[in-house]
């Protein structure tokens, strides 16, 4: 995330992994299927966005009864390169990991905070009203 390296991120995932983002705003995909789709999507999103993550703060890591499942509370802190504004994107991740690779993620990121950081909040509000 901090390096905005889609290859580095995608390599953490199993080839058939699923990454879901159920709380993102209209116009954004809510599901990526497979490592290569994830690689392409994150690469394109990072190229198109002025948001520059600088740090991922881990608030808590919760272990589950299933040893392959973790729940992670985190905040991505960064700056909008176009405006210099600082942003914080809180999220909760439910990660399923098997043999050292991520197999499934439910990423409960604050979609409105993402829209605000990207200066897309008016467009999101318009889409929600329409």
N, C-alpha and C positions, 0 to 999 in steps of 0.2 A: 504494500500500500504506500509506504513512505517513498519508495523508489519509483513508484508508478511503473513498475516493470511487469507487464502482463505475462511475459514468459515465465518469470520467476514465480509469480502467483499461481499460474495455471499448473506449473510443475508440482505443486503441493497436492493436487487433486488426482483422483483415480481417473482413468480414461472415460469411464461412463458415469462420472459423478453428476449430481444435480445440485444446483445452487438456486434457492428460491428467495425472493425479496417481496414478501406479501404486503409491506406497508409503503412501497414506493409510490410516487405520484403518477397521474395519468400520462400516457405517452412513453413510459419506460417499461421495458420488459420485466415481467415478474418472475421469470424462470429461465435458467440456462441449463441446457442438457449437454453434458459431455465437456471434457477438458478443452477441446478445440473451440467450441462455441464460447466458453468462458474466456479463453485467451483472446479471441477476436473482439468480444463485447467489451471487456475491460480496456483493451488497447484503444479501441475506437472512442470509448467514453473518456478516457484520460486525455487523449489527443484533442478532443473537442471541448474540454472543460478548463476554465481558468482556476478551478479549485486545486490547490497544491497541498496535500497532506504532509504534515511535518512530524507528526508523532501519533502513535496509537497508545493510548493509556488504558491499561487493563485495570478495571475496577475490581473485578472478582472472577474467579474460576470456580465453577460448581461441578463437582463430580457426581455422576449419577449411578444408579444401581448397575446399569449396563456399562461395563468398563470402556466400551467404544464410543460413549456419548459424553460430551462436555457441554456445559452452558457457560458462555463467557459474556460478561458485561464489559463493555469498552466504550471509549470516546476517541474518535479520530479528531485531532486538532490540526488546523492548517490555516492557510491564508489564500485569499482570492488574488491571483497574480495580476488581474486587471485593475483591481481597486485597492489592494493592500489590506482589505478587511480580513480580520481574523474570524474563523468559524470553529464550531464544535459540533460534531455529529455523533450523538449517542446511539448505541445499538446494543442489542442482545443477540448473540449467535448461538444456535443449537447446532453443534458440530457432531457428525458421525465420522469416526476415523477407523479404518481397517487396514492393518499391515502398513502403517505409517503414511497412508494417503487419505485425504478427505474424500468421503464417498457421498455425503449429503450435508447440505447446510440450509438452515432456515435463518435468514438474516433479517432481523427485525430492526432495520435502520429507520431513524426518524426521517421520513420522506420530505416533510416540510422543511426541516433543517437543511436537507440536501438542496431543495429548490431555492431556499434563501441564499445558501452559499454560492449557488450558480447564477444568482440573479434571475431566476425563472419563476419566482413566486407569483407574480401577476398572471403569467400564462397558466400556471397550475390552478389558480383560483377561477380563471375564465373557463378552463376545461371542466372543473367541478360544477360550475354553475350551468354549463351547457349540457 
